[in-house]
Amino acid sequence: MTERMIVIGGDAAGMSAASQARRRRDRAELDIVAFERGHFTSYSACGIPYWISGLVPERDQLVARTPAAFREDYDIDVRTRHEVTAIDLGRREVLARDLDGGGEVRAGFDTLVYATGATPVQPDWVRDEVAGVFGVQTLDDGAAVLAWLEREPRPRHAVVVGGGYVGVEMAEALVQRGLSVQLVEQADQPMATVDPDMGELVAEAMRGIGISIRTGMTVTGLTERDGRIAAVVTDEGPIPADIVVLGLGVRPNTALAEAAGLPIGPSGGIRVDRRMRVPGAAGVWAAGDCVETLHRVSGMPVHIPLGTHANKQGRVAGINIGGGYATFPGVVGTAVTKVCELEVGRTGLRERDATEAGFEFVTVTAESTNRAGYYPGARKMTVKLIAERPSGRLLGAQIVGWSEAAKRIDSLAVALWNGMTVDEMTALDLGYAPPYAPVWDPVLIAARKAVDALAV
C-alpha cells in the first residue's frame, strides 16, 4: 500500500527531507504532501538584506526551487498558502487552513516531518495598527519592506531594534538605500554572537559607514502619526523613525508541536535523536530551526538557527524516511557575516559560553594581515582563540578582518570539530602565497600565541 508523508514547512529542512525521501521511494510507494503557509519554497532568507539593499536585484534569485518545480520534477504535492493549525497524533492526521481560498483540509499521514522553522521575537510594544514596523524572515517580509521604502512620503529615518545578524545586515542595507539609520541594542554591544572586544571592532565599522549605534537602551513603545510609525520610544527618550526593522532574534516555532505533546528540550527546540526522529512519537521526525541539537564542544543541547544546519538535518531525515541510514552529529556554531567590507566569523564557544559550560580556559588575540605585508591590498585581521586549560584543546574562535577573513574561520571550525589542540594547530599545513597569506597565516600566529599562554 502507498504510504503518505506529510511535511509541515516548505523551506530548507522540510523540502530537503521531502526531496531525499522521494529520491529513494517513488510515488507508488510514498505519497508526499508539503504544507507551506507562505508563497515560496526553498528560498534563502539569509539573502533578504542583500535584496533590500539592491545588491541582489531580483527576488526570484533567492529562490532555489519553486513549488512548481517540486511538483513537476519530484512529484511532491506542494500546497502553498496552507497553514497547518493542528496535529492529531492519535488519528495520524493534520488540519490545515487554506489562507487564500478559505476552508480547512484534513490529511492523514504515516510519516510526519515537522519543519516549521523559527519565529521572530516580537516584543509586546509592537502594534498591528501602526504601519511601517517590519520583521524580516520571509520573502513576503522583504517585499513588504521594499514596498514601504517606495511609498510616499519616502522614509528617511530608520531605526533597527536589535544588533544580531539580521539587525546588523539590515542596518547596512538601509544605509545603502540612502536612509539615516540608528541601531538600538539593549546589550552593551551589537553582534553578541562574538565576545565584547571583537564586537567593538564590528561597532567601529558600523559607525564608519554612518550607522548610529545606541547600546544599553531599551525600547518601550512606539508613537504614530496618521497610522504610520513616527518614533520609537526608549527609556532614554523618543527616536524619530519612518521605518522600524526588528532584529531581536528568533525562537523555535514549536506551538503545534507542544499542543500535540511532542517533547521540547531545554533550549526551547524540539528534542530529536541523531537520525532526526522525535522520541516517543512513532513516525514523527523534525528538522531545521524548530529543533535543538547537540553542541559538540560544550556537550549541551542548543538552538542555533542556520540554513546550513536545516538543510543537513532535512537531508538526514529524508534519507532515513526513504529507507537509508544517516545521522546528524551536532554543531559547533560556525557563522559568518559582514558589515560593509568588514568580515566577521565565529565558531565554537565564546568566553561566557565556556564559563557556563564549566571549562577553565585561556584566551588570546592576535593581529596579523590577510596577505603578505608587502603585497598590495594587505589589510588587518584580528583572530581570537579560546583554549582549554591545561589540555590546550580549542574551544572557540572568532575572526574580524577586512578581506579574506571570514572564511578562515572554516579551518578553525574543522580543528574544533576534530578536537584539536592549539599545539597541534601550529603545524597545520595551510596554503601560502603572498597574495593570500603571510608566511605565518593569522590562524597559525594565534595558535602559537595560545600555546605560549597555556605555558604561563
C-alpha positions as CSV (number, residue, x, y, z in Angstrom):
1,M,0.0,0.0,0.0
2,T,1.1,3.6,-0.7
3,E,2.2,5.4,2.4
4,R,1.8,9.1,2.9
5,M,4.4,11.5,4.2
6,I,3.3,15.0,5.3
7,V,5.8,17.8,5.6
8,I,4.9,20.9,7.7
9,G,7.0,23.7,6.3
10,G,8.3,24.2,2.8
11,D,11.7,25.7,3.2
12,A,15.2,24.3,3.7
13,A,14.6,21.4,6.2
14,G,11.2,20.4,5.0
15,M,11.9,20.3,1.3
16,S,15.3,18.7,1.8
17,A,13.6,15.9,3.7
18,A,10.9,15.6,1.0
19,S,13.4,15.5,-1.8
20,Q,15.7,12.9,-0.2
21,A,12.7,10.7,0.6
22,R,11.5,10.9,-3.0
23,R,14.9,10.0,-4.4
24,R,14.6,6.7,-2.6
25,R,10.9,6.0,-2.9
26,D,8.7,6.7,-5.9
27,R,5.1,7.8,-5.9
28,A,3.7,4.2,-5.9
29,E,5.4,3.7,-2.5
30,L,5.3,7.1,-0.9
31,D,2.9,10.0,-1.5
32,I,4.4,13.3,-0.3
33,V,2.4,16.3,0.6
34,A,4.1,19.5,1.8
35,F,2.1,22.3,3.5
36,E,3.6,25.8,3.4
37,R,1.8,28.9,4.7
38,G,3.8,31.3,2.5
39,H,4.0,31.7,-1.2
40,F,7.5,30.3,-1.7
41,T,9.5,27.1,-1.1
42,S,13.3,26.5,-0.7
43,Y,14.4,30.1,-0.6
44,S,17.3,32.0,1.0
45,A,16.0,34.1,3.9
46,C,19.7,35.0,4.6
47,G,19.8,36.8,1.3
48,I,16.9,39.1,2.1
49,P,19.0,42.0,3.4
50,Y,21.0,42.0,0.1
51,W,17.9,42.0,-1.9
52,I,16.6,45.0,0.1
53,S,19.9,46.8,-0.3
54,G,19.8,46.3,-4.1
55,L,22.9,44.2,-4.3
56,V,20.6,41.3,-5.4
57,P,18.3,42.8,-8.0
58,E,15.5,40.3,-8.2
59,R,13.5,38.4,-5.5
60,D,13.5,35.2,-7.6
61,Q,17.3,35.0,-7.4
62,L,16.8,33.9,-3.8
63,V,14.5,31.0,-4.7
64,A,16.4,27.7,-5.1
65,R,13.4,25.7,-6.3
66,T,9.8,26.7,-6.9
67,P,6.7,24.8,-5.8
68,A,6.0,24.1,-9.5
69,A,9.5,22.5,-9.8
70,F,8.9,20.3,-6.8
71,R,5.6,19.1,-8.3
72,E,7.0,18.5,-11.8
73,D,10.5,17.2,-11.0
74,Y,9.9,15.4,-7.7
75,D,6.2,14.5,-7.8
76,I,5.7,16.3,-4.5
77,D,2.3,17.8,-3.8
78,V,3.3,21.2,-2.5
79,R,0.4,23.2,-1.1
80,T,1.4,26.8,-0.6
81,R,-0.7,29.3,1.4
82,H,-1.8,26.4,3.6
83,E,-1.2,26.7,7.3
84,V,-1.3,23.6,9.5
85,T,-3.2,24.5,12.6
86,A,-3.3,21.2,14.5
87,I,-1.7,17.8,14.6
88,D,-3.6,14.8,15.9
89,L,-1.1,12.0,16.6
90,G,-3.8,9.6,17.7
91,R,-5.7,9.9,14.4
92,R,-2.5,10.4,12.5
93,E,-3.7,13.5,10.7
94,V,-3.2,17.2,10.4
95,L,-5.6,20.0,10.0
96,A,-4.6,22.8,7.6
97,R,-6.3,26.1,6.7
98,D,-6.4,27.4,3.2
99,L,-5.3,31.0,3.7
100,D,-6.4,32.2,0.2
101,G,-9.4,30.0,-0.7
102,G,-10.8,29.6,2.8
103,G,-11.9,26.3,4.3
104,E,-9.9,23.6,6.0
105,V,-8.2,20.4,4.9
106,R,-7.7,17.2,6.9
107,A,-4.9,14.9,5.7
108,G,-3.8,11.6,7.2
109,F,-0.2,10.6,7.4
110,D,2.0,7.6,8.0
111,T,5.1,9.7,8.4
112,L,5.2,13.4,9.6
113,V,8.1,15.8,9.2
114,Y,7.8,18.8,11.4
115,A,9.9,21.6,9.8
116,T,8.2,24.8,10.9
117,G,11.4,26.8,11.4
118,A,11.6,29.7,13.8
119,T,9.5,32.7,14.6
120,P,10.9,36.2,15.1
121,V,10.9,37.5,18.6
122,Q,8.2,40.2,18.6
123,P,8.1,42.5,21.7
124,D,4.9,43.5,23.4
125,W,5.1,47.1,22.2
126,V,4.6,46.2,18.5
127,R,1.1,47.2,17.5
128,D,-0.5,45.9,14.3
129,E,-2.3,49.1,13.7
130,V,1.0,51.1,13.3
131,A,2.2,50.8,9.7
132,G,6.0,50.8,9.0
133,V,7.2,48.2,11.5
134,F,8.7,45.0,10.0
135,G,10.3,41.7,10.8
136,V,12.5,40.2,8.2
137,Q,12.2,36.5,7.9
138,T,10.4,35.6,4.7
139,L,10.4,36.8,1.1
140,D,6.9,38.3,1.8
141,D,8.5,40.3,4.6
142,G,11.2,41.5,2.3
143,A,8.7,42.5,-0.3
144,A,6.7,44.4,2.3
145,V,9.9,46.4,3.4
146,L,10.7,47.3,-0.2
147,A,7.1,48.4,-0.9
148,W,7.3,50.7,2.2
149,L,10.6,52.2,1.1
150,E,9.0,53.2,-2.2
151,R,5.8,54.5,-0.6
152,E,5.2,58.3,-0.4
153,P,6.3,60.0,1.6
154,R,9.5,58.1,1.3
155,P,11.1,57.0,4.6
156,R,14.2,58.9,5.5
157,H,14.9,57.8,9.1
158,A,15.2,54.1,10.0
159,V,15.5,52.5,13.4
160,V,16.7,48.9,13.7
161,V,15.9,47.3,17.0
162,G,18.4,44.6,17.9
163,G,22.0,44.1,16.9
164,G,22.2,40.4,15.9
165,Y,23.0,39.2,12.4
166,V,19.7,40.4,10.8
167,G,19.8,43.7,12.6
168,V,23.4,44.5,11.6
169,E,22.8,43.3,8.0
170,M,19.5,45.3,7.7
171,A,21.1,48.4,9.1
172,E,23.8,48.3,6.4
173,A,21.1,47.6,3.7
174,L,19.1,50.6,4.8
175,V,22.2,52.8,4.7
176,Q,22.9,51.6,1.2
177,R,19.3,52.6,0.3
178,G,20.2,56.2,1.4
179,L,18.4,56.3,4.8
180,S,19.7,57.7,8.1
181,V,20.0,54.6,10.3
182,Q,20.1,54.2,14.1
183,L,20.6,50.8,15.6
184,V,19.2,50.3,19.2
185,E,20.6,47.5,21.2
186,Q,19.7,46.6,24.8
187,A,23.1,45.0,25.4
188,D,26.4,46.8,25.7
189,Q,27.4,45.9,22.1
190,P,26.0,44.8,18.8
191,M,26.8,41.3,17.4
192,A,26.5,39.5,20.8
193,T,27.5,36.3,19.0
194,V,31.1,37.3,19.5
195,D,32.9,38.5,22.6
196,P,32.7,42.2,23.6
197,D,36.2,43.0,22.4
198,M,35.5,41.6,19.0
199,G,32.0,43.1,18.9
200,E,33.6,46.6,19.4
201,L,35.5,46.1,16.2
202,V,32.2,45.5,14.4
203,A,30.7,48.6,16.0
204,E,33.5,50.7,14.8
205,A,32.9,49.5,11.2
206,M,29.2,50.2,11.5
207,R,29.9,53.7,12.7
208,G,32.3,54.1,9.8
209,I,29.5,53.7,7.3
210,G,27.2,56.1,9.1
211,I,25.2,53.9,11.4
212,S,24.5,55.5,14.8
213,I,24.6,52.8,17.5
214,R,22.7,53.2,20.7
215,T,23.6,50.5,23.2
216,G,22.3,49.9,26.7
217,M,19.0,51.2,25.6
218,T,15.6,49.6,26.0
219,V,12.7,50.2,23.6
220,T,9.4,50.6,25.4
221,G,6.9,51.6,22.8
222,L,6.0,53.4,19.5
223,T,4.3,56.6,18.6
224,E,2.4,57.0,15.3
225,R,1.0,59.8,13.2
226,D,-2.0,59.0,10.9
227,G,-1.4,55.3,11.4
228,R,2.3,55.4,10.3
229,I,5.3,55.0,12.6
230,A,6.6,58.3,13.9
231,A,9.1,57.4,16.6
232,V,10.5,54.6,18.7
233,V,10.1,55.3,22.4
234,T,13.0,54.2,24.6
235,D,14.0,54.5,28.3
236,E,16.2,57.5,27.2
237,G,13.6,59.3,25.1
238,P,12.0,59.0,21.6
239,I,13.9,58.4,18.4
240,P,12.2,59.6,15.2
241,A,11.5,56.8,12.7
242,D,9.8,56.5,9.3
243,I,10.5,52.7,9.3
244,V,11.4,50.3,12.1
245,V,13.0,46.9,11.5
246,L,13.0,44.3,14.2
247,G,16.2,42.3,14.6
248,L,15.7,40.7,18.0
249,G,16.4,37.2,17.1
250,V,14.2,34.1,16.7
251,R,12.8,31.3,18.8
252,P,11.9,27.8,17.7
253,N,8.4,27.6,16.2
254,T,7.1,24.8,18.4
255,A,3.5,25.8,19.2
256,L,2.0,23.0,17.1
257,A,4.5,20.5,18.5
258,E,3.8,21.4,22.1
259,A,0.0,21.2,21.5
260,A,0.5,17.8,20.1
261,G,2.5,16.6,23.0
262,L,5.9,16.4,21.3
263,P,8.9,16.7,23.6
264,I,10.5,20.1,24.0
265,G,14.2,20.4,25.1
266,P,15.8,22.9,27.5
267,S,16.8,25.2,24.6
268,G,13.2,25.5,23.6
269,G,13.6,23.4,20.4
270,I,12.0,20.0,19.7
271,R,14.1,17.1,21.0
272,V,15.3,14.7,18.3
273,D,17.7,11.8,18.2
274,R,20.7,11.7,15.8
275,R,18.5,10.4,13.0
276,M,16.1,13.4,13.5
277,R,13.3,11.2,14.9
278,V,11.2,12.7,17.7
279,P,11.4,10.4,20.7
280,G,8.2,8.8,21.9
281,A,6.3,9.7,18.7
282,A,6.4,6.9,16.1
283,G,6.8,8.0,12.5
284,V,7.4,11.7,13.5
285,W,10.5,13.5,12.5
286,A,11.7,17.1,13.0
287,A,14.4,19.2,11.4
288,G,15.6,22.7,11.0
289,D,15.3,25.9,13.1
290,C,12.5,24.3,15.2
291,V,14.7,21.6,16.8
292,E,17.6,21.6,19.3
293,T,20.8,19.8,18.6
294,L,24.0,18.8,20.4
295,H,26.8,21.3,20.7
296,R,29.9,19.2,20.0
297,V,32.2,21.3,22.2
298,S,30.1,22.0,25.3
299,G,28.1,18.8,25.1
300,M,24.9,20.8,25.8
301,P,21.7,21.0,23.8
302,V,21.5,24.2,21.8
303,H,19.3,26.1,19.4
304,I,21.4,27.6,16.6
305,P,19.1,28.5,13.7
306,L,21.1,28.4,10.4
307,G,20.2,27.3,6.9
308,T,23.3,25.1,6.8
309,H,22.0,23.0,9.7
310,A,18.5,23.0,8.4
311,N,19.5,21.6,5.0
312,K,21.7,18.9,6.6
313,Q,19.1,17.9,9.1
314,G,16.3,17.7,6.5
315,R,18.6,15.6,4.3
316,V,19.3,13.2,7.2
317,A,15.6,12.8,8.0
318,G,14.7,12.2,4.3
319,I,17.4,9.6,3.8
320,N,16.1,7.7,6.9
321,I,12.5,8.0,5.8
322,G,13.5,6.8,2.4
323,G,15.0,3.6,3.8
324,G,18.6,4.6,4.1
325,Y,20.7,5.4,7.2
326,A,22.1,8.8,8.2
327,T,22.8,10.7,11.4
328,F,23.3,14.4,12.3
329,P,26.3,14.6,14.6
330,G,25.7,18.0,16.1
331,V,27.1,21.5,15.5
332,V,29.9,23.8,16.6
333,G,28.1,27.0,15.9
334,T,30.1,28.3,12.9
335,A,28.7,31.5,11.3
336,V,30.0,34.4,9.2
337,T,28.6,37.8,8.2
338,K,29.9,41.2,7.1
339,V,29.4,44.9,7.8
340,C,30.4,46.9,4.7
341,E,33.7,45.3,3.9
342,L,34.5,44.1,7.4
343,E,34.1,40.3,7.7
344,V,33.1,38.6,10.9
345,G,33.4,34.8,11.6
346,R,32.9,32.8,14.7
347,T,32.9,29.1,15.7
348,G,32.6,27.2,19.0
349,L,32.2,28.8,22.4
350,R,32.5,32.4,23.4
351,E,34.1,33.3,26.7
352,R,30.8,33.3,28.5
353,D,29.8,30.0,26.9
354,A,33.0,28.4,28.1
355,T,32.5,29.7,31.6
356,E,28.9,28.5,31.7
357,A,30.0,25.0,30.5
358,G,32.5,24.8,33.4
359,F,35.7,25.0,31.4
360,E,38.9,26.5,32.6
361,F,40.5,28.3,29.7
362,V,42.8,30.9,28.3
363,T,42.1,33.5,25.6
364,V,44.4,35.1,23.2
365,T,44.0,37.7,20.5
366,A,46.4,38.0,17.6
367,E,46.7,40.7,14.9
368,S,48.1,40.0,11.5
369,T,47.3,40.7,7.9
370,N,45.3,38.8,5.2
371,R,48.2,38.8,2.8
372,A,52.0,39.3,3.0
373,G,52.6,42.8,4.4
374,Y,54.4,43.9,1.3
375,Y,51.7,42.7,-1.1
376,P,49.1,45.3,-2.4
377,G,45.8,45.1,-0.5
378,A,47.2,43.7,2.8
379,R,44.6,44.6,5.5
380,K,44.4,44.0,9.2
381,M,42.9,40.8,10.7
382,T,42.2,40.0,14.3
383,V,42.0,36.4,15.4
384,K,40.8,35.3,18.9
385,L,41.1,31.8,20.2
386,I,39.8,30.2,23.4
387,A,41.6,27.1,24.6
388,E,41.0,24.7,27.4
389,R,43.5,24.7,30.3
390,P,45.6,22.6,30.7
391,S,44.8,20.4,27.7
392,G,45.1,23.1,25.1
393,R,42.0,21.8,23.3
394,L,40.5,24.5,21.1
395,L,37.1,25.6,22.5
396,G,36.2,28.5,20.2
397,A,37.5,31.1,17.8
398,Q,36.5,34.5,16.3
399,I,37.9,36.5,13.4
400,V,37.3,40.1,12.4
401,G,39.1,41.5,9.4
402,W,38.8,43.4,6.2
403,S,39.4,40.9,3.4
404,E,39.7,37.1,3.2
405,A,39.0,37.0,6.9
406,A,35.6,35.3,7.4
407,K,36.3,32.1,5.5
408,R,39.4,31.5,7.5
409,I,37.0,30.5,10.3
410,D,36.4,27.3,8.4
411,S,39.9,25.9,9.2
412,L,39.3,26.7,12.8
413,A,35.9,25.0,12.7
414,V,37.5,21.8,11.3
415,A,40.1,21.9,14.0
416,L,37.3,22.4,16.6
417,W,35.2,19.6,15.1
418,N,38.1,17.2,15.4
419,G,39.1,18.1,18.9
420,M,42.5,19.5,18.0
421,T,44.7,21.3,20.5
422,V,46.3,24.7,19.7
423,D,49.7,23.0,19.8
424,E,48.6,20.6,17.0
425,M,47.2,23.5,15.1
426,T,50.6,25.3,15.0
427,A,51.7,22.6,12.5
428,L,48.7,22.8,10.2
429,D,49.7,22.8,6.6
430,L,47.8,25.8,5.4
431,G,48.1,27.4,1.9
432,Y,50.7,30.1,1.5
433,A,51.4,32.6,-1.3
434,P,51.9,36.4,-0.8
435,P,48.5,37.3,-2.4
436,Y,46.7,35.0,0.0
437,A,48.5,34.9,3.4
438,P,51.7,35.9,5.2
439,V,54.2,33.0,5.6
440,W,52.7,32.5,9.0
441,D,48.9,32.5,8.5
442,P,46.9,34.6,11.1
443,V,45.4,31.3,12.3
444,L,48.8,29.8,13.0
445,I,50.0,33.0,14.7
446,A,47.0,32.9,17.0
447,A,47.6,29.2,17.7
448,R,51.3,29.9,18.7
449,K,50.2,32.7,21.0
450,A,47.7,30.3,22.7
451,V,50.4,27.7,23.2
452,D,52.5,30.4,24.9
453,A,49.6,31.5,27.1
454,L,49.0,27.9,28.2
455,A,52.6,27.6,29.4
456,V,52.3,30.5,31.8
